[in-house]
């Protein structure tokens, strides 16, 4: 099996939940909303709405905001790349993988401006060999095509196998397996009772890096 490691972005390489909470607190302050509004925003986010435009339509209606849902969503996309962080030890671990001959890439769903902004501002753009964004390519995980594009951007052929690491049991694990990759599921406790068939289960991406290194032995 070739040394190809593909990673999800949100809640895998970066802690999107922590960044979302910061955004929710800022949003509540900006619109003079109560602490209960922050709790509502977080709960609504955790419900996993299929699209942020629907999320902001509900937020606009709930708090009777004058701005349109489209404008609220656009403001969110502009702000979020400034709130996310990638831990230094994660950047270092990616560098170590590449030093050992791994091709490392990112496969992520989301709008082009938001996801690319996160990758660039966190330093991940320089820490990986390539990335594939659904908002650019017009296809979404678990579509195998997005994994194929990411592999090519890393100078690899998905047919040679490799690994996919992510927190979503369908988009990341199911999609990775459909692409012929071995998988590591990052279990953040948000998919309780959900069936999965990943090769490994960890609670943090750092442990996934350890598994990849062990795969060389």
N, C-alpha and C positions, 0 to 999 in steps of 0.2 A: 504494500500500500504506500502511495506517495505521501510525502510530508506536506499535506494541505490542511490548514485549519481555518474554517470559516466561523465567524462569530456574529451573533445578533448584536444590535446596538443597545436599545433601550432595556434597562433592567438586566443587562448582561455585562457589557463593558462599562456602561454608565448607570448610575442610580437615578432613573427617571422619577421614581416615586418621591424621592427626597426633593428633587428639583420642582416637581409639581406642587408640593406643599409650600415651598417658598413662593412660587407663582401665585398660589391661591391666597396666601397671606397678603401679598402685594396687591392683588386684584381686589380683595375685600377692603383694604385701606384706601385704595384709589377711588372706589365707588361708595365709600362710607357705609360698608356693610358690617354686620356683627360677626363675632367669632363663630356663631352658629352657621353663618354663610360659608366659612372656611370648611367646616365639617361637612356641609352639604356638597360643596364642590369636590371634596376628596371622595365622598361616598359615591357621587355620580360618576366620577372618574373610574372608581373601582368596579362599577357595574359593567364596564367594558362596552360602551356604546360603539357601534361600528364606524362612526365617522365623527370627527371633531365638530363639523358644522352642525350636526344634530345636537351634540353636547352643548354648543353655545346657543343654539335655538332654545333649548330648555333653560339655560342659565338666564338668557335675556328675558324669557317669559316669567321665570320665578322672581326675579328681582326688578322687573319692569324697567329695564335699561333702555335708553334712547338709541344707543348704537345698534347697528344691525348685527346679526349673527355672523355674517361674512367679515365685518370689520373687527369684531371681537376675536374671531379666529385668526385673522391676519396679525393682530396685535400680539396674540399668544405666540404665533410662530416667530415673530421678530424677537420676542423677549426670551423664549425658552433656551436658545443656544447660549445665552449669557448666564444661565442659572445651573446648567448641568456641569458636572465635573467627572473626569476620569482619574481615579486614584493613581498616584505616582507608581505604586507597586504594580499596577496593572500595565501601565505603559512599559515599565521595566521588564515585566514578564513577556510581553509581546516582542520586545527587542531580543530577549534571550531565545525565544523560539526561532526567530529569524536567524540569529547567530548560529543555531544548530541546523540550519538548512531548511527550515519550514517556510512555506509560502503561506502568508497570513492575510485574510480578507474579512470584510464586513458585508453582511447581507441584511438589509433592513427594509421594512415597510414604512411608508410615511411620505409626506410631501417633500419635494426636492429641497426647498429653501430651508425648512426646519431641520431635516436630517443632515443635510450637507453643512449647515451652520454648526450643528452639534459636533460633527466629525472634525471640522476645521478648528473650532475654538478650543476643543479639548486636547488638541495635539494628536488625535488619532489618525488624521490624514497622513502624517509623517511616520506613524508607528506601524502601518500596515502596507502591504504590497498593492492592494486594490480594494474597491468596494462597489457594490451594486445597490442602487436605491430604487424602490418600486415607483416612486414619484417621477423618476427620470426614465426608467425602462418601460413603464406602462404595464407591468405584470407584478403580482404580489406573491410573497410566500403564502402558502406552500407550493406554488407553481415551481416546478423543477427548473424552468427557464432562468429564474433569477439566480439560482445557485450556479447554473452553468456560466452565466455572465460573470459572476464574481470570481469563479475559478479561472476563467480566461484572463480577467484583469490582473490576476495574480501570476499569470504565466503558466497556468496548469490546465489540464484537461480533467473535467469532472469524472470521466470514465476511469481514471486512475485511482479513484477512491479518495479517502481522507476523512475529516471529522467536521461535524457541525455542533456548535455550542450555543445554547439559547434557553430562554425561560418559558417559551410558549410551546406546549405539548403538541399543538397541531402545526402551526406555521413553521416552527423551528425543528422540532423532533420529527414530526410526520413528514414535513417537506424534505428535511435532510435525508431521512431514510429512503424516500422516494427517489432521491438523487443518487442513491447508492453510497451514502456516507455513514460512518459510525457516528453515534450521537452522545452528547452529554447534556442532560437536562438540569438546569439550575432551578431547583425547587424553592420558590420564595413564599410558599404557603398560600398562594392565591388560587391554586387549582386543586383544592382538597377533594379527594374522592375521584379525581379524573384519571382514567386509564392511560397508561403510557407504556412504551416498550423501548425506552432508551437503553443504551448500553451501560450508562453510568448515571447516577443521580448525585448532585452536590448542592450545597447551599450558597456557594460563592464562586465567581469565575476563577479566582486564584486556585481553587482546588481542581478546577477543570484543567488549568495549565499543568498541574502536577501529573494528572492522568496522561496528558499528551506526552510529557517527558518520559513517563514510565513506559509508554507505548514503543519507545525506541529501544528499550532493553530486550 
